[in-house]
Amino acid sequence: MKQFLLPLITISVMSYGQEISFDTLKTSALEHSSRLKLRSIDTSIETARLESVYSTLYPQLSLGYSGEYSKNLDNTASGSIQVGDTTINSTTLYKNSASLRLNYELYHFGTTLKQIEVSKKEIAVKKLEQCNETIKLDTELLDQYVKGQKAFTTSDYKSRMLLLRKELYVLKQRLYNAGKESRISIGDEAIRIIDIEHEIEKAKMDYAESLIVLSKLSFVPLNPEDTQLLSLAITTHMSNTIPFTQTPQSQQYQEKLTQKYAEITMNTRSQLPTISLYSNYYLYGSDTAGFTDAMDATRPNSWNAGLSLRWSLFEGFKYNSESQRLKLELQRIREESDLAKREFDYDTQIKQDHLSRLEQLTKNETEALNETNTKIMMTKRLRDHGETDAVSEVSVKLEGLERELTLTTESIQQAYEAKSLQLQHTKADQCTQL
């Protein structure tokens, strides 16, 4: 396994009291992130909903009570008249009734079990969403962390280059006064100083912005005046990749597909009859004088038990529209999965290509920097012996800083690409939430 340990070559001209690593910010973000807490709550909600679905497997027992006063308006006592499900009492009396009802669904062609399967898959989907949210949060942290590193490096090197540029400006000013340098050259040098000052201010602004975003994501307060971001230290290799099927994103789509198949089956079986067992135990009492006497007269009256079959024959084409909706949702999940796999494969290819090219660029830039350092030492010796001027010496030092800045930036980018590839190829079982 290849070790990518790419230190930041920056030597800061400022003193920083707080050194923060990426892993420190990541740990704090995982602990305090509201986004992850919301995903966890979603999972708990689906777990509670599953318990509710399980309740349909048990018998339903209910107790009913009613107290009634009825009066016949024509004051005749002709018993009771029943029209359909409506009973009209024609006597004046107080009545009380209580009933204990048991209902148990015996058979519905596995619809309830399919509903349980759908709920279990929803829990699995929510857990995988937690995993994907974790990877997304880590990636956002990494993007801002590297952006801050680059801004800090640019500000640091440009500040040192500014000192050399000012020194070079003074030297050229003296040569101009001696008639050995043109006014145009002095003007160009002044413009370069202004440009570098602008680049330094922009880099400081970008650094402060990155720390603000990092503070928001990680819940760690970061002050641009006394905070330095440590270099990324990771262990990975371009070959340590996994197929898309092992990623939490792919497994989430697979769970959704299985869930949708179960919904389609459940919808089909819902059109079949439901067989239920029912039983009732009734207590009844009445009195013509008072409500209390009617309660005292309440006695067991009757009980019954039986089987019922319920079969919905027509629901206004609800089944057809529901079936069409589920099939379209299934097709959408397949398309989303194919799109995600395609993007995953191409993103992997791009990151691997970047790593390969950055490795070569870093090697070339290191060789060039070594040559420049040799050139700096040779120029210094020539300067000591009076064989070259101060302008040449300062110019060579500027060249060396430019190459150091390029090499450091490429090293930061190389570490970023390797870490980004590692996050992209996180397995589902590596998520702490699962």
QUIPE-V850120 format. One record per residue. N is the residue number from 1. RES is the residue in one small letter. SS is DSSP state (H for helix, E for strand, - for the rest). Layout:
n = <N:N>
res = <RES:RES>
ss = <SS:SS>
This chain:
n = <1:2:3:4:5:6:7:8:9:10:11:12:13:14:15:16:17:18:19:20:21:22:23:24:25:26:27:28:29:30:31:32:33:34:35:36:37:38:39:40:41:42:43:44:45:46:47:48:49:50:51:52:53:54:55:56:57:58:59:60:61:62:63:64:65:66:67:68:69:70:71:72:73:74:75:76:77:78:79:80:81:82:83:84:85:86:87:88:89:90:91:92:93:94:95:96:97:98:99:100:101:102:103:104:105:106:107:108:109:110:111:112:113:114:115:116:117:118:119:120:121:122:123:124:125:126:127:128:129:130:131:132:133:134:135:136:137:138:139:140:141:142:143:144:145:146:147:148:149:150:151:152:153:154:155:156:157:158:159:160:161:162:163:164:165:166:167:168:169:170:171:172:173:174:175:176:177:178:179:180:181:182:183:184:185:186:187:188:189:190:191:192:193:194:195:196:197:198:199:200:201:202:203:204:205:206:207:208:209:210:211:212:213:214:215:216:217:218:219:220:221:222:223:224:225:226:227:228:229:230:231:232:233:234:235:236:237:238:239:240:241:242:243:244:245:246:247:248:249:250:251:252:253:254:255:256:257:258:259:260:261:262:263:264:265:266:267:268:269:270:271:272:273:274:275:276:277:278:279:280:281:282:283:284:285:286:287:288:289:290:291:292:293:294:295:296:297:298:299:300:301:302:303:304:305:306:307:308:309:310:311:312:313:314:315:316:317:318:319:320:321:322:323:324:325:326:327:328:329:330:331:332:333:334:335:336:337:338:339:340:341:342:343:344:345:346:347:348:349:350:351:352:353:354:355:356:357:358:359:360:361:362:363:364:365:366:367:368:369:370:371:372:373:374:375:376:377:378:379:380:381:382:383:384:385:386:387:388:389:390:391:392:393:394:395:396:397:398:399:400:401:402:403:404:405:406:407:408:409:410:411:412:413:414:415:416:417:418:419:420:421:422:423:424:425:426:427:428:429:430:431:432:433:434>
res = <m:k:q:f:l:l:p:l:i:t:i:s:v:m:s:y:g:q:e:i:s:f:d:t:l:k:t:s:a:l:e:h:s:s:r:l:k:l:r:s:i:d:t:s:i:e:t:a:r:l:e:s:v:y:s:t:l:y:p:q:l:s:l:g:y:s:g:e:y:s:k:n:l:d:n:t:a:s:g:s:i:q:v:g:d:t:t:i:n:s:t:t:l:y:k:n:s:a:s:l:r:l:n:y:e:l:y:h:f:g:t:t:l:k:q:i:e:v:s:k:k:e:i:a:v:k:k:l:e:q:c:n:e:t:i:k:l:d:t:e:l:l:d:q:y:v:k:g:q:k:a:f:t:t:s:d:y:k:s:r:m:l:l:l:r:k:e:l:y:v:l:k:q:r:l:y:n:a:g:k:e:s:r:i:s:i:g:d:e:a:i:r:i:i:d:i:e:h:e:i:e:k:a:k:m:d:y:a:e:s:l:i:v:l:s:k:l:s:f:v:p:l:n:p:e:d:t:q:l:l:s:l:a:i:t:t:h:m:s:n:t:i:p:f:t:q:t:p:q:s:q:q:y:q:e:k:l:t:q:k:y:a:e:i:t:m:n:t:r:s:q:l:p:t:i:s:l:y:s:n:y:y:l:y:g:s:d:t:a:g:f:t:d:a:m:d:a:t:r:p:n:s:w:n:a:g:l:s:l:r:w:s:l:f:e:g:f:k:y:n:s:e:s:q:r:l:k:l:e:l:q:r:i:r:e:e:s:d:l:a:k:r:e:f:d:y:d:t:q:i:k:q:d:h:l:s:r:l:e:q:l:t:k:n:e:t:e:a:l:n:e:t:n:t:k:i:m:m:t:k:r:l:r:d:h:g:e:t:d:a:v:s:e:v:s:v:k:l:e:g:l:e:r:e:l:t:l:t:t:e:s:i:q:q:a:y:e:a:k:s:l:q:l:q:h:t:k:a:d:q:c:t:q:l>
ss = <-:-:E:E:E:-:-:-:-:-:-:-:-:-:-:-:-:E:E:E:-:H:H:H:H:H:H:H:H:H:H:H:-:H:H:H:H:H:H:H:H:H:H:H:H:H:H:H:H:H:H:H:H:H:H:H:H:-:-:E:E:E:E:E:E:E:E:E:E:E:-:-:-:-:-:-:-:-:-:E:E:E:E:-:-:E:E:E:E:-:-:-:E:E:E:E:E:E:E:E:E:E:E:E:E:E:E:-:-:-:H:H:H:H:H:H:H:H:H:H:H:H:H:H:H:H:H:H:H:H:H:H:H:H:H:H:H:H:H:H:H:H:H:H:H:H:H:H:H:H:H:H:H:H:H:H:H:H:H:H:H:H:H:H:H:H:H:H:H:H:H:H:H:H:H:H:H:-:-:-:-:-:H:H:H:H:H:H:H:H:H:H:H:H:H:H:H:H:H:H:H:H:H:H:H:H:H:H:H:H:H:H:H:H:H:H:H:H:-:-:-:-:-:-:-:-:E:E:E:-:-:-:E:E:E:-:-:-:-:-:-:-:-:H:H:H:E:H:H:H:H:H:H:H:H:H:H:H:H:H:H:H:H:H:H:H:H:H:H:-:-:-:-:E:E:E:E:E:E:E:E:E:E:E:E:E:E:-:-:-:H:H:H:H:H:H:-:-:E:E:E:E:E:E:E:E:E:E:E:E:-:-:-:-:-:-:-:H:H:H:H:H:H:H:H:H:H:H:H:H:H:H:H:H:H:H:H:H:H:H:H:H:H:H:H:H:H:H:H:H:H:H:H:H:H:H:H:H:H:H:H:H:H:H:H:H:H:H:H:H:H:H:H:H:H:H:H:H:H:H:H:H:H:H:-:-:-:-:-:H:H:H:H:H:H:H:H:H:H:H:H:H:H:H:H:H:H:H:H:H:H:H:H:H:H:H:H:H:H:H:H:H:H:H:-:-:E:H:H:H:-:-:-:->
